[in-house]
Amino acid sequence: MHASVLSRTVLLISSLCATIALAQQPAKKDEEPLPNPILHPSAPWWFESFVVQAPPGEDWASFTKDGKSAELGKKYDDGRTAAIVIDSVRFDDNIVREEDLLRVTRRAESAPPEARTMKLLDYSQEASTPKGVLCVRGTARFDDRRTQYDVPGTLVIRSRRCVRPDRPEIVATLRFAERIPLADAQPGLTQIAEAFLGSLRFVPPPSAAVAQARNSIGNERGQEAVDLLKPAADEGDTEAAMFLGTVYLYGSGIARDYEAARRYLEMAAGDGRRDALYNLGSIYDKAIGVARDTREAIKWFGLAADQRDAQAQLNIALLHLHGDGVDKDLKAAQTWLKRSAANGNKRAQGILASGRLNQPD
């Protein structure tokens, strides 16, 4: 499993060398994933049990994103290419000792992804326990003589691998790969890589109050749910804040409170939770408890869209398509519709198939 992830990193960076519009990966579909430009560098991205910040700088794009993994890439003007792979893997046994994590990391990160054309030049790793979390940082340098490149190069893969505190059989891994065209060149993206790798943080598991509140809502006891969720949310539980904000927004068994909904959703959005980002966009788009503000709506929808939220991408497309609060822009509408459709939105697929964008006003 780990070798395939490392190979996927190399495949992704290979495709970026050819064109940023293509990504090579073990595809589940016949088509390549459509790259989604990341419009908000360094924004928090939510995964199951952990949060990372999107890489700093412009022109990054995502190729996949779900609750456990993501793939991103960028091609630089000087010929360098960079790729990021984020994943979370469950092991058969708990990883509780430093030497076990070091061994697992070395085995996964030091093997050449393509043995015939790549050779390990050097590998280093170091264990640490920031805030009590067992982690290993690794750096591998490979001589890269794959035939698709005009000149030999060096592939540098930096990684950070950390054990989930409440589930020691689960390990989250961030990889930042950089291909340098000249074999004697030095890595030029160290600062960007370190900022990204250092952004990993685990979030506490949902409190018992969240499960109890779900039961209360299911039994139409809205105030009971609020009483359960509010203390947890006020202590920083963003799962509780997300749930509580939604309860206030929709008035699930209680009177609607849009100000409280917005406050708790913004708290959840601080961890990059896509549902919170989307709901905040809807609040400003639909003028729910606030004056309508399409610019603010597009900001929140855009943050969700960065994480490949197809409905948020559709909403941005429709605003541009109809000139609703923004200048009418059919080219922008088509771009957002294609992204939404590629991420599975049926309505976006239908609009594109209908030919409406090609019809005169």
Secondary structure by P-SEA (a helix, b strand, c coil): caaaaaaaaaaaaaaaaaccccccccccccccbbbbbbcccccbbbcccccccccccccccccccccccccccccccccbbbbbbbbccccccccccaaaaaaaaaaaccccccccccccccccccccccccccbbbbbbbbbcccccccbbbbbbbbbccccccccccbbbbbbbbbbbccccccccaaaaaaaaaacbbbbccccaaaaaaaaaaaacaaaaaaaacaaaaaacaaaaaaaaaaaaaccccccccaaaaaaaaaaaaccccaaaaaaaaaaaaacccccccaaaaaaaaaaaaaacaaaaaaaaaaaaaacccccccaaaaaaaaaaaaaaccaaaaaaaaaccccccc
